[in-house]
Structures are given as structure tokens and as C-alpha cells.
Amino acid sequence: MFLSIFDIFKIGIGPSSSHTMGPMTAAARFLESLRQHGRAHRIHVTLHGSLAFTGKGHATDRAVILGLIGQLPDSLNPDDAARLESEVRQNRVIEPDGLAPIVFDPETDLVFDYGPSLPGHANGLIFQAIDEAGRLVLQETYYSIGGGFVVNDEELAATLHEKTDEHVADMRDHDYPFPFSTARQMLAMGQASGLSISQMKRANEVAHWDEESLTERLVTLRSAMNSCIDRGLRMEGILPGGLKVKRRARAIHEQLLAERGKNLVQPHAENDWLSVYAMAVNEENAAGGRVVTSPTNGAAGVVPAVLRYYQDHCVGATEEGVVDCLLTAAAIGGLIKHNASISGAEVGCQGEVGSASAMAAAGLCAALGGSNEQIENAAEIALEHHLGMTCDPAGGLVQVPCIERNAMGAIKAVSAASLALRGDGTHFMPLDNCIETMRQTGLDMNHKYKETSLGGIAVNFPAC
């Protein structure tokens, strides 16, 4: 199934695309359905699975509240979030556009259900609208499937069907000139057309957006990534949530700036630049700031860090290279999402930082002039060396080990791109097989290690 670059890269807010942006979007979708079903007296929401277990640390309750008053991730001012949430908690009433005031008391109407996950997905939430007599007016179930994507039961079933029926996916993509759904197809189409992955991705995008709109949106996307890095490099203090994690990006950046031009700087300091760019983004994400899903919030630092590294540190960097990097990264991200998952609650962090590292490796390889085969190799190297990585955030917060993990993902991405460029693109393990391995590993992974904070680092850290 075709996924636009703007499906993979979404501008939103932290700390989580699946636990914050997704539930906010689900709440807004429920309001839209409710507008078609008449008046409701009260709304009741139940969070299930990973949304319940780590929802408080990921601000899922705040996200639902904001979504029910009509806020959306791409337009919400993060600085207003706490005030808007407080008003609803105090008044216990919401007043959505197009609907009469509705009773909603988060203390009683927003329930964290710590029982088994819903059958459809680890990130499920159920919305109920109730009339004054206590009768159910409307009930909708949504699943936040990673990267800010939200589906209902019917849409989830269709998505699963597409993943197992290549013919259905091809039928959905008939309007796009290069409807590849696997890396093998992508490489074959590139050989037949003589086009790069970036060029094929652009052709698909232009079938959906006109050239002018595509260019404008790409500029907006790049600007949002850079703004997030810049803000993260300026900010300092303690991140919210109770772990007392200190922001470090500003101090590291100041050290790196002070060392420039000095003979004592070690060659590996380039890794520190990559790390500080990634950490700046993920500190912003942890603070609930504005970030770009890349492809998720938990992995939002990897692609922007590698892109900034290309712009500011690589010899011969060009504007065309920046665009090639973004388009190629999105193409790889789409393949991973379609054939496996980018959800930590579904497959662990291999699906978040692992996917982001593969995307960034492919993007950098493309920007540096790699062939399609070298690009596919770069993505495979990066993904292969994240296989099995768990998602076990301490305190249910996107801080430990998530912030540093993005730095490591960025470093691995650059190393993977460099290794691929040293070869001719031939390699043992195809990217498709690596993606399938990630999917199978995710299925076998114990639920304790899939964003529930019930195992691993989440239960082995000192009391704060």
C-alpha cells in the first residue's frame, strides 16, 4: 500500500506518536462520528494494553482530553496543553464544536484498564457516548498502531488483509507509477526505469500532490526537524515525569563548539555531533514539545540528526541531497510499516529506532550518491543490527533509554551507509528478509518488553 512521505513524517507533539498523537487523533475521530449520531450526555473512555500500562508516562490521558476538545497533534501549541487539560479536569465538561456541552470527568470517565490487551492490537482504546438515561448512544474502538496512525476495527482488518494479499495492495496502488510494496520490487522497478529510489518516490508523491505543494510541504518538514534540534540545543533543566532526568544536549553542544578548531579534538567527536542532534530532538519529545514522527516520536531524533549531519558535516552536501535523503528514508519507512511494524507496543524498539536507523542509513546513502542497491544494503545493515531490541522505558517515560538510544541509532545509520558505499550493493541478507525477521521477532517477543514497562530496564533502575 502506498504511504506518502507525509504519512511517515508527521509534525506533532511529544512524548509519543502511538500513545499521545494517536489517542488524540482517535478522540477527534470519535467526536466526528458523534456529530452524526446526535446528542450525548456523557463520554467514557477506556485505555487498554500498552496505552494503559504506560499511558500516564506518555501523557495518554492528556492526549485524550485534548482530542475531545477538538485539538489535533499537528496544530496544538504544546505550551497550551497543560492549561487546556487543567480546565477540563476542573470543569468536568467538554464543549466540542458542533455539539452541546458533554459531561466528561477524567477522574471517572477515563479508565486505565490493566487487564489483557484488546484482541486487535496492543494499543487499543474504546470510546462510549451515553445519553441522560444511561443508554449507550455510540461506541467506537480505535487502535493506535504506531507513528500516529489510528484505525478502527474495520480499517485494522483491511490493513491486515493487505499485508497478506499482495494483489489487494497492488490494486490500491494502481494510480501510482511505482507501486512497490517490497524492496525486491523497488529494486526491480529502479532497474527497469533507470530511476533512483528518490526519483521513484517523488513520482509517486507527485501523483498525489502537485509539484508546488510537494516542495512546500518538504520545506515545512525539514524546517520542523531543524527547529526541533535548535530548540533542544538551547533548552536546559529537568525533564518532566519524576525520573529527574537532566537535559544534556545544550551542555554537550557548547562543549563541541568550544573544541572546534583545536588540535586536541578526537576523530570520534563526529559521533558526538550526531548524538547531540538526536538527543536534542528526543529531549524535546520527552518534554512534550513539537517534533516530527520519524517514523515515530520515540525514534524522532535519528533521521533529523543524520540529515543535519549531512547538511553541516558532509563534504559536498547539497539541497538536492537533502530532498533525496528525505524521500528515500520515507520509501524505506513505508516498506517496513507495510510489511512489519513501526510500533514499539507491537514489535519492541527494533520497530522504532531500528526502523528509523534503516531509514536514515538509506537516506544518507542516497544523498551521498549511492546506487539503489547500495541504499537497500545500507537500510538492511542498520535494521539487522537492531533486531531483537526491546521497548522497556523506565517509568513508562520516553527518556531512559530512549534519548541515548536515538543517538546510537543515528551513529549506526551513518556507519551502515558508509559500509554500503564501500561495496557494490551485493550482500547476503536482502532487506525484505530482514524486515520479515523483525516481524517474526516481534511476534515472539514477550509482552513485558513491548512498551508495557513490565520488564527489562523498566523494572531494573534505581529508585528516584
C-alpha positions as CSV (number, residue, x, y, z in Angstrom):
1,M,0.0,0.0,0.0
2,F,1.3,3.4,-0.9
3,L,2.3,5.6,2.0
4,S,3.2,9.2,1.4
5,I,6.3,10.8,2.9
6,F,3.8,12.8,4.9
7,D,2.4,9.7,6.4
8,I,5.8,8.6,7.6
9,F,6.9,12.0,8.7
10,K,4.2,13.8,10.6
11,I,4.5,17.1,12.5
12,G,3.1,16.6,16.0
13,I,3.8,16.7,19.7
14,G,5.6,14.5,22.2
15,P,6.2,12.4,24.0
16,S,4.8,9.5,21.9
17,S,3.3,9.1,18.4
18,S,1.4,6.0,19.4
19,H,0.5,7.0,23.0
20,T,0.0,10.7,22.6
21,M,-0.7,11.7,19.0
22,G,-2.7,8.5,18.2
23,P,-5.1,8.8,21.1
24,M,-5.6,12.5,20.5
25,T,-6.5,11.7,16.8
26,A,-8.8,8.9,17.9
27,A,-10.7,11.2,20.2
28,A,-11.1,13.7,17.4
29,R,-12.4,10.9,15.1
30,F,-14.9,9.8,17.8
31,L,-16.2,13.4,18.0
32,E,-16.7,13.4,14.3
33,S,-18.7,10.2,14.5
34,L,-20.7,11.5,17.4
35,R,-21.7,14.6,15.4
36,Q,-23.5,12.2,13.0
37,H,-25.3,10.4,15.8
38,G,-27.0,13.2,17.8
39,R,-26.7,14.4,21.3
40,A,-24.7,12.7,24.1
41,H,-24.8,13.5,27.8
42,R,-21.5,11.8,28.9
43,I,-18.4,10.4,27.3
44,H,-16.5,7.4,28.8
45,V,-13.1,6.3,27.5
46,T,-11.2,3.1,28.4
47,L,-7.5,2.6,27.6
48,H,-6.2,-1.0,27.1
49,G,-2.9,-2.8,26.8
50,S,0.2,-0.7,26.4
51,L,-1.9,2.5,26.4
52,A,-2.9,1.6,30.0
53,F,0.4,0.3,31.3
54,T,2.5,3.3,30.1
55,G,-0.2,5.8,29.4
56,K,0.4,8.1,32.3
57,G,4.1,8.3,31.5
58,H,3.3,9.0,27.8
59,A,0.6,11.6,28.6
60,T,-2.1,9.5,27.0
61,D,-4.7,10.9,29.4
62,R,-3.9,14.4,28.5
63,A,-4.0,13.5,24.8
64,V,-7.5,12.0,25.0
65,I,-8.7,15.1,26.9
66,L,-7.2,17.5,24.3
67,G,-8.6,15.4,21.5
68,L,-12.1,15.6,23.0
69,I,-12.0,19.3,23.0
70,G,-11.0,19.4,19.3
71,Q,-7.2,19.7,19.5
72,L,-5.1,17.9,16.9
73,P,-1.4,17.0,17.1
74,D,-0.3,19.0,14.1
75,S,-1.9,22.2,15.2
76,L,-1.8,22.1,19.0
77,N,0.5,24.6,20.6
78,P,2.4,22.5,23.2
79,D,2.7,25.4,25.5
80,D,-1.2,25.4,25.9
81,A,-1.5,21.7,26.6
82,A,-1.3,21.8,30.4
83,R,-3.7,24.7,30.7
84,L,-6.3,23.2,28.5
85,E,-6.1,19.9,30.3
86,S,-6.4,21.6,33.7
87,E,-9.6,23.4,32.5
88,V,-11.3,20.2,31.6
89,R,-10.3,18.5,34.8
90,Q,-11.7,21.4,36.8
91,N,-14.9,21.9,34.9
92,R,-15.6,18.2,34.1
93,V,-17.3,19.3,30.9
94,I,-16.2,19.5,27.3
95,E,-17.7,21.7,24.6
96,P,-16.7,20.4,21.2
97,D,-17.6,22.4,18.1
98,G,-21.0,21.3,16.7
99,L,-22.1,19.5,19.8
100,A,-23.9,20.5,23.0
101,P,-21.8,20.5,26.2
102,I,-20.9,16.9,27.3
103,V,-20.1,15.7,30.8
104,F,-16.5,14.3,30.9
105,D,-14.8,13.9,34.2
106,P,-11.3,12.4,33.6
107,E,-11.2,11.1,37.1
108,T,-14.1,8.7,36.5
109,D,-14.6,8.7,32.7
110,L,-11.1,8.0,31.7
111,V,-10.1,4.5,32.8
112,F,-6.8,2.7,32.6
113,D,-7.6,-1.0,32.2
114,Y,-4.6,-3.1,33.2
115,G,-6.1,-6.4,32.0
116,P,-5.3,-8.1,28.7
117,S,-4.9,-6.1,25.6
118,L,-7.8,-5.9,23.1
119,P,-7.7,-8.6,20.5
120,G,-6.9,-6.3,17.6
121,H,-3.7,-4.6,18.8
122,A,-1.6,-3.8,21.9
123,N,-2.7,-0.1,21.8
124,G,-6.5,-0.1,22.0
125,L,-9.0,2.4,23.3
126,I,-12.8,2.3,23.5
127,F,-15.0,5.5,23.4
128,Q,-18.6,5.4,24.6
129,A,-21.2,8.1,24.3
130,I,-24.0,7.8,26.8
131,D,-27.4,9.7,27.0
132,E,-29.0,11.1,30.1
133,A,-30.9,7.9,30.7
134,G,-27.6,6.0,30.8
135,R,-28.2,4.3,27.4
136,L,-25.3,3.8,25.0
137,V,-25.6,6.2,22.1
138,L,-22.4,5.3,20.3
139,Q,-19.3,3.1,20.9
140,E,-16.2,3.1,18.8
141,T,-12.9,1.1,19.2
142,Y,-9.7,2.5,17.9
143,Y,-6.1,1.2,17.7
144,S,-3.1,3.4,17.7
145,I,-0.8,1.3,15.5
146,G,2.4,3.4,15.6
147,G,3.7,6.6,14.1
148,G,0.5,8.4,14.8
149,F,-1.6,6.1,12.6
150,V,-5.1,5.3,14.0
151,V,-7.5,2.7,12.7
152,N,-10.9,1.3,13.8
153,D,-11.8,-2.4,13.7
154,E,-12.8,-2.4,10.1
155,E,-9.7,-0.5,9.0
156,L,-7.4,-2.7,11.0
157,A,-8.9,-5.8,9.4
158,A,-8.3,-4.3,6.0
159,T,-4.7,-3.4,6.8
160,L,-4.0,-6.9,7.9
161,H,-5.6,-8.3,4.8
162,E,-3.4,-6.0,2.6
163,K,-0.3,-7.3,4.3
164,T,-1.2,-10.9,3.4
165,D,-2.6,-10.2,-0.1
166,E,-0.2,-8.6,-2.4
167,H,-2.9,-8.4,-5.2
168,V,-5.1,-6.2,-2.9
169,A,-2.2,-3.9,-2.2
170,D,-1.3,-3.6,-5.9
171,M,-5.0,-2.8,-6.7
172,R,-4.9,0.0,-4.1
173,D,-1.8,1.4,-5.7
174,H,-2.8,1.4,-9.3
175,D,-2.8,5.2,-9.6
176,Y,0.9,5.4,-8.7
177,P,3.7,4.9,-11.3
178,F,5.9,2.8,-9.0
179,P,3.7,0.8,-6.6
180,F,6.5,-1.2,-4.9
181,S,5.5,-2.9,-1.7
182,T,8.7,-4.8,-1.2
183,A,12.4,-3.9,-1.5
184,R,12.8,-6.5,-4.3
185,Q,10.0,-4.8,-6.3
186,M,11.6,-1.4,-5.6
187,L,15.0,-2.5,-6.9
188,A,13.4,-4.2,-10.0
189,M,11.4,-1.1,-10.8
190,G,14.5,1.0,-10.4
191,Q,16.5,-1.2,-12.8
192,A,13.6,-1.2,-15.4
193,S,13.1,2.6,-15.3
194,G,16.7,3.7,-14.7
195,L,15.5,5.9,-11.8
196,S,16.8,6.2,-8.3
197,I,14.6,5.3,-5.3
198,S,14.2,9.0,-4.6
199,Q,13.1,9.7,-8.1
200,M,10.5,6.9,-8.0
201,K,9.3,8.1,-4.6
202,R,8.9,11.6,-5.9
203,A,7.0,10.4,-8.9
204,N,4.6,8.6,-6.6
205,E,4.2,11.7,-4.5
206,V,3.5,13.9,-7.5
207,A,0.7,11.6,-8.4
208,H,-0.9,12.6,-5.1
209,W,0.4,16.2,-4.6
210,D,1.3,18.7,-7.3
211,E,5.0,19.7,-7.5
212,E,4.5,23.0,-5.8
213,S,2.6,21.5,-2.9
214,L,5.2,18.8,-2.5
215,T,8.0,21.3,-2.4
216,E,6.3,23.5,0.1
217,R,5.5,20.6,2.4
218,L,9.0,19.2,2.2
219,V,10.4,22.7,3.2
220,T,7.9,22.7,6.1
221,L,9.0,19.2,7.1
222,R,12.7,20.0,7.0
223,S,12.2,23.3,8.9
224,A,10.3,21.5,11.7
225,M,13.1,19.0,12.1
226,N,15.7,21.6,12.3
227,S,13.7,23.8,14.6
228,C,13.3,20.9,17.0
229,I,17.0,20.3,17.0
230,D,17.7,24.0,17.5
231,R,15.3,24.3,20.4
232,G,16.6,21.2,22.0
233,L,20.2,22.6,21.8
234,R,19.0,25.8,23.6
235,M,16.9,24.3,26.4
236,E,18.1,23.0,29.8
237,G,16.7,21.8,33.0
238,I,14.9,18.6,34.3
239,L,12.6,16.7,32.1
240,P,9.0,16.1,33.5
241,G,7.8,12.8,34.8
242,G,9.6,12.1,38.1
243,L,12.8,10.4,36.9
244,K,14.7,13.7,37.3
245,V,16.5,13.2,34.0
246,K,18.6,16.2,33.2
247,R,18.7,17.7,29.7
248,R,22.2,17.2,28.3
249,A,22.1,18.4,24.7
250,R,22.9,22.0,25.4
251,A,25.9,21.4,27.5
252,I,27.3,18.8,25.1
253,H,26.7,21.2,22.2
254,E,28.5,24.0,24.0
255,Q,31.5,21.7,24.6
256,L,31.6,20.7,21.0
257,L,31.5,24.3,19.8
258,A,34.3,25.2,22.2
259,E,36.5,22.4,20.9
260,R,36.2,23.4,17.2
261,G,39.5,24.3,15.6
262,K,41.6,22.8,18.4
263,N,44.1,20.1,17.7
264,L,43.1,18.0,20.7
265,V,39.7,17.0,19.2
266,Q,39.4,13.3,18.7
267,P,38.2,11.9,15.3
268,H,35.3,10.2,17.1
269,A,33.9,13.6,18.1
270,E,31.9,13.5,14.9
271,N,29.8,10.8,16.6
272,D,29.2,13.3,19.4
273,W,27.7,15.8,16.9
274,L,25.4,13.1,15.6
275,S,24.5,12.2,19.2
276,V,23.8,15.7,20.3
277,Y,21.5,16.4,17.4
278,A,19.5,13.2,18.2
279,M,19.4,13.9,21.9
280,A,18.2,17.4,21.4
281,V,15.2,16.1,19.5
282,N,14.3,13.4,22.0
283,E,14.7,15.7,25.0
284,E,12.2,18.0,23.3
285,N,9.9,15.0,22.7
286,A,10.2,13.9,26.3
287,A,9.2,17.4,27.3
288,G,6.0,17.3,25.2
289,G,7.4,19.6,22.5
290,R,6.8,19.8,18.8
291,V,8.6,17.0,16.9
292,V,8.3,15.1,13.6
293,T,7.5,11.4,13.7
294,S,10.4,9.7,12.0
295,P,8.7,7.3,11.8
296,T,7.6,7.5,15.5
297,N,8.1,10.0,18.3
298,G,10.2,7.6,20.3
299,A,12.6,7.4,17.4
300,A,12.2,11.0,16.2
301,G,15.8,12.0,16.7
302,V,17.5,9.6,14.3
303,V,16.6,10.8,10.8
304,P,16.7,14.6,11.7
305,A,20.2,14.0,13.3
306,V,21.6,12.2,10.3
307,L,20.0,14.8,7.9
308,R,21.6,17.6,10.0
309,Y,24.9,15.7,10.0
310,Y,24.7,15.5,6.2
311,Q,23.9,19.2,5.9
312,D,26.5,20.6,8.3
313,H,29.4,18.0,8.3
314,C,29.5,16.0,5.0
315,V,31.7,17.2,2.1
316,G,29.6,18.2,-0.9
317,A,26.2,18.4,0.8
318,T,23.5,19.9,-1.5
319,E,19.9,20.9,-1.3
320,E,19.1,18.1,-3.8
321,G,20.8,15.7,-1.4
322,V,18.6,16.8,1.5
323,V,15.5,16.1,-0.6
324,D,16.9,12.7,-1.8
325,C,17.6,11.8,1.9
326,L,14.0,12.5,3.0
327,L,12.3,10.9,0.1
328,T,14.5,7.8,0.2
329,A,14.1,7.5,4.0
330,A,10.3,7.7,3.6
331,A,10.3,4.9,0.9
332,I,12.2,2.6,3.3
333,G,9.9,3.5,6.2
334,G,6.9,2.7,4.1
335,L,8.2,-0.8,3.3
336,I,8.9,-1.5,7.0
337,K,5.5,-0.3,8.1
338,H,3.7,-2.2,5.4
339,N,5.5,-5.5,5.8
340,A,6.2,-5.5,9.6
341,S,5.6,-2.7,12.1
342,I,7.0,0.6,13.4
343,S,5.1,0.2,16.8
344,G,7.1,-0.4,19.9
345,A,4.0,-1.9,21.5
346,E,3.8,-4.4,18.7
347,V,7.4,-5.4,18.0
348,G,9.6,-3.6,20.5
349,C,12.1,-0.8,19.8
350,Q,13.5,-2.7,16.8
351,G,10.4,-1.3,15.1
352,E,11.0,2.2,16.2
353,V,14.7,3.1,16.5
354,G,15.6,0.1,14.3
355,S,13.3,1.3,11.5
356,A,14.5,4.9,11.9
357,S,18.1,3.9,11.7
358,A,17.4,1.9,8.5
359,M,15.6,4.9,7.0
360,A,18.4,7.3,7.9
361,A,21.1,5.0,6.6
362,A,19.2,4.7,3.3
363,G,18.6,8.4,3.1
364,L,22.3,9.3,3.8
365,C,23.5,6.7,1.3
366,A,21.2,8.3,-1.3
367,A,22.3,11.8,-0.5
368,L,26.0,10.7,-0.9
369,G,25.4,9.3,-4.3
370,G,24.8,5.6,-3.5
371,S,23.1,3.3,-6.1
372,N,19.7,1.8,-5.4
373,E,21.4,-1.5,-4.5
374,Q,23.8,0.3,-2.0
375,I,20.9,2.1,-0.5
376,E,19.0,-1.1,0.1
377,N,22.1,-2.6,1.6
378,A,22.6,0.4,3.9
379,A,19.0,0.0,5.2
380,E,19.5,-3.7,5.7
381,I,22.7,-3.3,7.7
382,A,21.2,-0.7,10.0
383,L,18.0,-2.7,10.6
384,E,19.8,-6.0,11.0
385,H,21.8,-4.7,13.9
386,H,18.8,-3.5,15.8
387,L,16.9,-6.8,15.6
388,G,15.6,-8.0,19.0
389,M,15.8,-4.6,20.6
390,T,13.2,-4.3,23.4
391,C,11.0,-1.4,24.3
392,D,11.1,-1.1,28.1
393,P,11.1,2.6,29.1
394,A,11.8,3.3,32.7
395,G,8.8,4.7,34.5
396,G,6.8,4.5,31.2
397,L,8.5,7.7,30.1
398,V,10.2,8.2,26.7
399,Q,13.5,9.2,28.4
400,V,15.6,6.2,29.6
401,P,16.9,4.5,27.5
402,C,15.1,6.3,24.6
403,I,17.1,9.5,24.4
404,E,20.5,7.9,24.2
405,R,19.1,5.1,22.0
406,N,18.3,7.6,19.3
407,A,21.9,8.8,19.4
408,M,23.1,5.2,18.9
409,G,20.6,4.7,16.1
410,A,22.0,7.7,14.3
411,I,25.6,6.6,14.7
412,K,24.7,3.1,13.4
413,A,22.9,4.7,10.4
414,V,25.9,6.6,9.4
415,S,28.1,3.5,9.8
416,A,25.7,1.4,7.8
417,A,25.6,4.0,5.0
418,S,29.4,4.2,4.9
419,L,29.8,0.4,4.8
420,A,27.3,0.1,2.0
421,L,29.0,2.8,0.0
422,R,32.3,0.9,0.3
423,G,30.7,-2.0,-1.5
424,D,28.9,-2.5,-4.8
425,G,25.4,-3.3,-3.3
426,T,25.7,-7.0,-3.3
427,H,25.2,-8.6,0.1
428,F,23.9,-11.8,1.7
429,M,20.7,-10.8,3.5
430,P,18.1,-8.9,1.5
431,L,16.2,-6.1,3.2
432,D,12.9,-7.9,2.7
433,N,14.2,-10.9,4.7
434,C,15.5,-8.6,7.4
435,I,12.1,-6.9,7.7
436,E,10.4,-10.2,7.9
437,T,12.8,-11.3,10.6
438,M,11.9,-8.2,12.6
439,R,8.2,-9.0,12.3
440,Q,8.7,-12.6,13.4
441,T,10.9,-11.5,16.3
442,G,8.3,-9.0,17.4
443,L,5.6,-11.7,17.4
444,D,7.9,-13.9,19.6
445,M,8.9,-11.1,22.0
446,N,7.4,-11.3,25.5
447,H,4.8,-8.6,26.1
448,K,6.9,-7.4,29.0
449,Y,9.4,-5.9,26.5
450,K,6.9,-4.3,24.2
451,E,6.2,-0.8,25.8
452,T,4.4,-2.1,28.9
453,S,7.2,-1.1,31.3
454,L,6.8,-4.6,33.0
455,G,10.3,-5.9,32.3
456,G,13.9,-5.1,31.4
457,I,15.2,-1.6,32.2
458,A,11.7,-0.5,33.3
459,V,12.0,-2.7,36.4
460,N,15.7,-2.5,36.9
461,F,16.5,1.1,37.7
462,P,17.3,2.8,41.0
463,A,14.5,4.5,43.0
464,C,14.4,8.2,42.2
